[in-house]
Amino acid sequence: MEKYVIHGGKPLSGEVVIGGAKNAAVAILPATILAGGKCLIENLPCISDVMASLQILSELGAGIRMVTRNIYEIDTTNINSTEVSNELSRQMRASYYFLGALLGRFGSGQVAMPGGCNLGPRPIDQHLKAFTAFGAEDSVEYGQIRVKADHLVGSHVFFDTVSVGATMNAMLAAATAQGTTVLENVAREPHIVDLANFLNMMGADIHGAGTDVIKIHGVKQLHGCNYSIIPDQIEAGSYMVAAAITKGDVTLRNVTPKHLEPITAKLRAAGCEIEEFDDALRIRRTGNLHPLKVKTMPHPGFPTDMQPLMTTLLTLADGTSIVTEVIWENRFRYVDELLRMGANIQVDGQVAVIEGVKKLRPAPLRATDLRAGAAMVMAALSADGISEVDETIHIERGYENIVEKLQLLGADIRRVEAPRNAITRAI
């Protein structure tokens, strides 16, 4: 059990290197099952969700060889199981991608109902809708999802809601299905495109990723390949907020500015200066923050994963901001932590009304989930004094070396051991 101790009130400056995209990695790793051979995956973020995915692959029978901290060779030739252990699959939401990959290669798969952050119900009905359209049967018993098919046949699937997970799982299952699959009303996020590119590198025939219609011509067999994962859009956005909230000047390396456009547009509107380069971006703030209206939307709208960070930034804006969350129903649970710091926020259902204050006060804080935890770190960096952030295990599910990277930018932050049975925050 660890916590972060942060002495805030200092502008951040310098350079930070952004790691590989978590949301791409947790789908690409299961996708290696379809290769039935060796894949070399580069730019893997060293985070707990990725480590859990690698452990699942190992338990299924894959050979895992670490080349460097961020490069792994994965040999799925001798996978001998189609059942993901309950303990591992419940650790993260993205474990359900193993269903599509196992179904695509072996015609069956079993995974526990997804875990991860408690942001509200995580229905898998759209995933199962696609699998059923391809000819699979499914059952849910004792918290286990089972899918099985004698053979998969391509089909036309129109998703009832835009779902990143269902889009990716359908792509995994359809890559080797007989015939042509057309997926409509699909998600368009950068990691959807990254998964499609990876599958195509393995020999798949997928077109339209990044639009709302994806066409997949099933192939008989895929093969191994070398692939480098795209930079993480949300990690980059988080450090952009860190620069903005501390009145800093930070350059981000290893980014794709095009993927950051929804975030960049809002930060510019809030008063930040942003320069874009080929694979880098510089953000600084010298003046006051302007209030905004923000509504989360599927890509290319404003990403829900950035909502807690943007809300935290807007607590310091000059005026009234309104943030509307339409993706996850429990995403405002962290607001109570900001109120402890003197923020003025009222939440009514899925809408938060934020009256800006001049500064946040240091306080003991809790990371209620991954992105809210990152937001608490940013809030603490802006507060003039010492704050503690507890339950940091959530944060390290999605941020590689966050403490070390912030230290390189001049932040006064350190990890300390948190007593297991002690109450480390004031009630």
C-alpha positions in Angstrom: 0.0 0.0 0.0 1.5 3.3 -1.1 0.5 6.9 -1.2 1.9 10.0 -2.8 3.0 12.9 -0.8 2.9 16.1 -2.8 4.2 19.6 -1.9 2.4 21.7 -4.5 2.3 25.3 -5.6 5.3 25.0 -8.0 5.1 25.5 -11.8 6.1 22.5 -13.8 8.6 22.9 -16.6 10.8 20.7 -18.8 10.1 17.7 -21.1 8.2 14.5 -20.5 8.1 11.4 -22.8 4.7 9.9 -23.3 4.4 6.1 -23.2 2.4 3.7 -25.3 -1.4 3.8 -25.3 -3.0 1.7 -22.5 -6.3 1.4 -24.3 -4.5 0.1 -27.5 -2.1 -2.2 -25.6 -4.9 -4.1 -23.7 -6.5 -5.0 -27.0 -3.4 -5.7 -29.0 -2.0 -8.1 -26.5 -5.0 -10.5 -26.6 -5.0 -10.0 -30.4 -1.6 -11.8 -30.5 -3.5 -15.0 -29.8 -4.8 -14.9 -33.4 -1.3 -15.0 -34.8 -0.5 -18.5 -33.5 3.1 -17.4 -33.7 5.6 -14.8 -32.6 4.8 -11.1 -32.3 7.2 -8.4 -31.2 5.3 -5.6 -29.5 7.1 -2.3 -28.9 6.2 0.8 -27.0 4.2 -1.2 -24.4 3.5 0.9 -21.3 4.8 -0.7 -18.1 1.6 -0.5 -16.2 -0.4 -3.0 -14.1 -3.1 -3.6 -16.8 -0.5 -4.5 -19.3 1.3 -6.8 -16.8 -2.0 -8.5 -16.1 -2.6 -9.1 -19.8 0.9 -10.6 -20.2 0.2 -12.8 -17.2 -3.1 -14.0 -18.7 -1.3 -14.8 -22.0 1.4 -16.8 -20.0 -1.3 -18.7 -18.1 -3.0 -19.6 -21.4 0.3 -21.1 -22.6 1.9 -18.3 -24.5 5.7 -17.8 -24.3 6.5 -14.3 -23.0 10.0 -12.9 -23.4 10.9 -9.4 -22.2 13.3 -7.7 -24.6 13.4 -4.3 -22.8 11.1 -2.7 -20.3 8.7 -1.6 -23.1 9.3 -4.4 -25.7 8.0 -7.9 -25.4 8.1 -10.9 -27.7 4.9 -13.0 -27.4 4.7 -16.5 -28.9 1.1 -17.8 -28.9 1.9 -21.0 -30.9 1.4 -23.3 -28.0 -1.6 -21.8 -26.2 -3.4 -24.7 -24.7 -6.3 -23.1 -22.8 -9.3 -21.0 -23.7 -10.3 -20.1 -20.1 -9.0 -16.9 -18.5 -8.6 -17.3 -14.7 -11.2 -15.5 -12.6 -8.6 -13.7 -10.5 -6.8 -12.1 -13.4 -9.8 -11.3 -15.6 -11.5 -9.5 -12.7 -8.6 -7.2 -12.3 -9.3 -5.1 -15.3 -12.2 -4.2 -17.7 -10.2 -5.0 -20.8 -10.0 -8.7 -20.0 -13.0 -9.2 -22.2 -10.9 -8.8 -25.3 -9.6 -12.3 -24.7 -13.1 -13.5 -25.6 -13.0 -12.2 -29.1 -9.4 -13.4 -29.7 -10.0 -16.9 -28.2 -13.3 -17.2 -30.1 -11.6 -16.2 -33.3 -8.8 -18.7 -33.1 -10.3 -21.6 -31.1 -14.0 -21.2 -31.5 -14.5 -20.8 -27.7 -13.5 -18.6 -24.8 -14.3 -18.0 -21.1 -13.7 -14.8 -19.1 -15.0 -13.4 -15.9 -17.3 -10.4 -16.0 -15.0 -7.3 -16.4 -13.5 -5.5 -13.4 -11.5 -2.3 -13.4 -12.7 1.1 -12.1 -16.2 1.4 -10.6 -17.6 3.9 -13.1 -21.0 2.3 -13.5 -22.4 -0.8 -15.2 -20.2 -2.3 -17.9 -22.7 -4.1 -20.1 -21.3 -6.6 -22.6 -24.6 -7.0 -24.6 -23.1 -5.3 -27.7 -20.1 -7.6 -27.6 -22.4 -10.7 -27.4 -24.6 -9.2 -30.1 -21.7 -9.3 -32.5 -20.5 -12.8 -31.5 -24.1 -14.1 -31.9 -24.3 -12.5 -35.4 -21.1 -14.4 -36.3 -22.7 -17.7 -35.2 -21.5 -18.1 -31.6 -23.6 -19.1 -28.6 -23.0 -17.4 -25.3 -23.9 -18.0 -21.6 -23.3 -16.2 -18.4 -23.0 -18.3 -15.3 -21.5 -17.6 -11.9 -20.0 -14.4 -13.2 -18.3 -16.2 -16.1 -19.0 -15.3 -19.7 -18.7 -18.2 -22.1 -18.8 -18.1 -25.9 -18.6 -21.0 -28.3 -19.0 -21.6 -32.1 -18.4 -24.5 -34.5 -17.3 -21.9 -37.0 -17.6 -18.1 -37.4 -19.3 -16.5 -40.4 -19.1 -12.9 -41.3 -22.2 -10.8 -40.8 -23.7 -7.3 -40.8 -23.8 -5.8 -37.2 -25.3 -2.4 -36.3 -24.3 -1.5 -32.8 -27.1 0.0 -30.7 -24.6 2.3 -28.9 -21.1 3.4 -29.8 -18.9 1.1 -27.8 -15.1 0.9 -28.0 -15.0 -2.5 -26.3 -17.6 -4.0 -28.6 -16.0 -2.6 -31.7 -12.7 -4.1 -30.8 -14.0 -7.4 -29.7 -16.0 -7.7 -33.0 -12.9 -6.9 -35.0 -11.0 -9.6 -33.2 -13.6 -12.3 -33.8 -14.3 -11.3 -37.4 -10.7 -11.2 -38.6 -10.7 -14.9 -39.3 -14.5 -15.4 -39.8 -15.6 -16.9 -43.1 -16.9 -14.2 -45.5 -17.3 -10.4 -45.1 -18.3 -8.5 -41.9 -19.7 -5.0 -41.9 -19.7 -3.2 -38.5 -21.8 0.0 -38.3 -22.1 2.7 -35.6 -18.7 1.7 -34.4 -16.3 3.6 -32.2 -13.7 5.8 -33.9 -11.0 6.3 -31.2 -7.3 6.2 -32.2 -6.8 2.8 -30.4 -9.5 1.3 -32.7 -7.3 2.3 -35.7 -4.2 1.0 -33.9 -5.8 -2.4 -33.4 -6.9 -2.5 -37.0 -3.4 -1.7 -38.2 -2.0 -4.4 -36.0 -4.4 -7.0 -37.2 -3.7 -6.0 -40.8 0.1 -6.3 -40.1 -0.7 -9.9 -39.1 -2.5 -10.5 -42.4 -6.1 -9.4 -41.7 -8.1 -7.5 -44.3 -9.8 -4.6 -42.4 -10.9 -1.3 -43.9 -12.6 1.8 -42.5 -11.2 1.9 -38.9 -11.5 5.5 -37.7 -14.9 6.0 -39.5 -18.3 4.7 -38.3 -18.3 1.8 -40.7 -15.7 -1.0 -40.6 -15.5 -3.7 -43.3 -13.6 -6.9 -42.6 -12.9 -9.6 -45.1 -12.2 -12.8 -43.2 -8.9 -14.6 -43.8 -8.1 -18.2 -43.1 -5.0 -17.5 -41.0 -3.0 -14.8 -39.4 0.7 -14.7 -38.7 3.1 -13.0 -36.3 4.6 -9.5 -36.9 6.5 -6.6 -35.3 4.4 -3.7 -34.2 4.8 -0.4 -32.2 1.9 0.9 -30.2 0.7 4.5 -30.6 1.4 7.1 -27.9 -1.2 7.4 -25.1 -3.7 10.2 -25.8 -4.9 10.3 -22.2 -1.5 10.3 -20.6 -0.5 13.2 -22.9 -3.7 15.0 -22.0 -3.0 14.5 -18.3 0.4 16.1 -18.5 -1.1 19.0 -20.5 -3.4 19.6 -17.6 -0.5 19.3 -15.1 1.2 22.2 -17.0 -2.0 24.2 -17.2 -3.0 23.9 -13.6 0.5 24.8 -12.3 1.0 27.7 -14.7 3.9 25.7 -16.2 5.7 25.3 -19.5 6.0 21.6 -20.5 7.0 19.9 -23.8 5.6 16.5 -24.5 7.6 14.1 -26.6 6.3 10.9 -28.4 2.8 12.2 -29.0 0.5 12.3 -32.0 -0.9 15.9 -32.0 -3.8 14.8 -34.3 -5.1 12.4 -31.6 -5.0 15.3 -29.0 -7.1 17.7 -31.0 -10.3 17.5 -28.8 -8.1 18.1 -25.7 -6.0 20.8 -27.3 -9.0 22.7 -28.4 -10.5 22.9 -24.9 -7.2 23.8 -23.3 -6.6 26.6 -25.8 -10.1 27.9 -25.1 -9.2 27.9 -21.4 -6.3 30.2 -22.0 -3.3 27.9 -22.6 -0.7 28.4 -25.4 0.0 25.3 -27.3 2.5 24.7 -30.1 2.4 21.5 -32.1 5.3 19.7 -33.9 5.5 16.4 -35.8 5.7 14.2 -32.7 5.8 16.7 -29.9 3.8 19.4 -28.3 4.5 22.4 -26.0 1.9 23.8 -23.6 2.3 26.8 -21.3 0.0 29.1 -19.3 0.8 32.6 -18.1 -2.6 34.2 -17.7 -5.8 33.3 -15.9 -8.0 30.3 -16.8 -11.2 30.9 -18.7 -14.4 29.0 -17.8 -15.7 26.4 -20.3 -18.6 24.2 -21.2 -17.4 20.6 -21.7 -19.5 17.6 -22.8 -17.9 14.1 -23.1 -18.6 12.4 -26.3 -17.2 9.4 -28.3 -14.2 10.3 -30.5 -13.7 12.8 -32.0 -15.5 14.5 -29.1 -14.0 15.3 -25.8 -12.8 12.0 -24.2 -14.6 10.8 -21.0 -11.2 9.7 -19.5 -10.1 13.4 -19.5 -13.3 14.6 -17.8 -12.0 14.4 -14.2 -8.8 16.2 -15.1 -10.5 18.9 -17.0 -13.1 19.4 -14.2 -10.2 19.7 -11.7 -8.5 22.4 -13.9 -11.8 24.3 -14.2 -12.0 24.6 -10.4 -9.5 27.5 -10.8 -11.1 29.2 -13.8 -12.5 32.8 -13.6 -16.2 32.1 -13.7 -18.7 29.3 -14.1 -18.0 26.1 -16.0 -20.4 23.3 -16.9 -19.2 19.8 -17.4 -21.6 17.1 -18.7 -20.7 13.4 -18.6 -22.7 11.2 -21.0 -20.5 8.1 -21.1 -20.2 6.8 -17.5 -22.8 7.4 -14.8 -20.5 7.3 -11.8 -17.7 9.5 -13.1 -18.3 12.4 -10.6 -17.5 10.4 -7.5 -14.2 12.2 -7.1 -15.9 15.6 -6.6 -16.1 15.1 -2.9 -12.3 15.1 -2.8 -12.1 18.4 -4.6 -14.6 19.9 -2.2 -12.2 19.0 0.6 -9.7 21.3 -1.2 -12.1 24.2 -1.3 -13.5 23.7 -4.8 -17.0 25.0 -5.4 -18.8 22.3 -7.4 -22.4 21.2 -7.5 -23.3 17.9 -9.2 -26.8 17.1 -10.4 -26.9 13.7 -12.1 -24.6 13.8 -15.0 -23.9 17.6 -14.9 -21.3 19.4 -12.7 -21.5 23.2 -12.3 -18.2 24.6 -11.2 -17.7 28.1 -9.8 -14.0 28.9 -10.0 -12.0 29.7 -6.9 -8.7 31.5 -6.6 -6.8 28.5 -5.3 -7.2 25.0 -4.0 -6.1 24.1 -0.5 -3.9 21.1 0.4 -5.8 18.1 1.8 -5.6 14.3 2.2 -7.1 12.9 -0.9 -8.2 9.5 -2.3 -7.9 8.1 -5.8 -11.4 6.8 -6.4 -10.5 5.4 -9.8 -7.7 5.6 -12.4 -8.4 9.0 -14.1 -9.9 10.6 -10.9 -6.6 9.5 -9.2 -4.6 11.3 -11.8 -6.8 14.4 -11.3 -6.2 14.3 -7.6 -2.4 14.4 -8.3 -2.9 17.4 -10.5 -5.1 19.2 -7.9 -2.4 18.5 -5.3 0.3 19.9 -7.6 -1.6 23.2 -7.8 -2.3 23.6 -4.1 0.3 25.6 -2.1 1.2 23.1 0.7 1.4 19.4 1.4 -1.3 17.0 0.2 -1.4 13.2 0.3 -3.1 11.0 -2.3 -4.1 7.5 -1.1 -5.1 4.3 -3.0 -2.6 5.1 -5.7 -2.8 1.5 -7.0 -5.6 2.8 -9.2 -3.3 5.5 -10.8 -0.6 3.0 -11.7 -3.0 0.9 -13.7 -2.7 3.5 -16.4 0.3 5.7 -15.8 3.9 4.5 -16.2 6.4 6.1 -13.8 4.1 9.0 -13.0 6.1 10.0 -9.9 9.4 10.0 -11.7 8.1 11.9 -14.7 6.6 14.6 -12.5 9.8 14.8 -10.6 11.7 15.5 -13.8 9.3 18.4 -14.4 10.2 19.8 -11.0 7.3 18.5 -9.0 7.9 17.8 -5.3 6.2 14.4 -5.2 7.3 11.1 -3.6 5.9 7.7 -2.8 5.7 6.6 0.8 4.5 3.4 2.4 0.9 3.8 3.7 0.0 1.9 6.9 -2.4 -0.9 6.0 -4.8 -0.6 8.9 -4.5 3.1 9.6 -6.8 5.8 8.5 -4.4 8.0 6.6 -6.9 10.8 5.8 -8.9 13.1 8.0 -12.6 12.3 8.2 
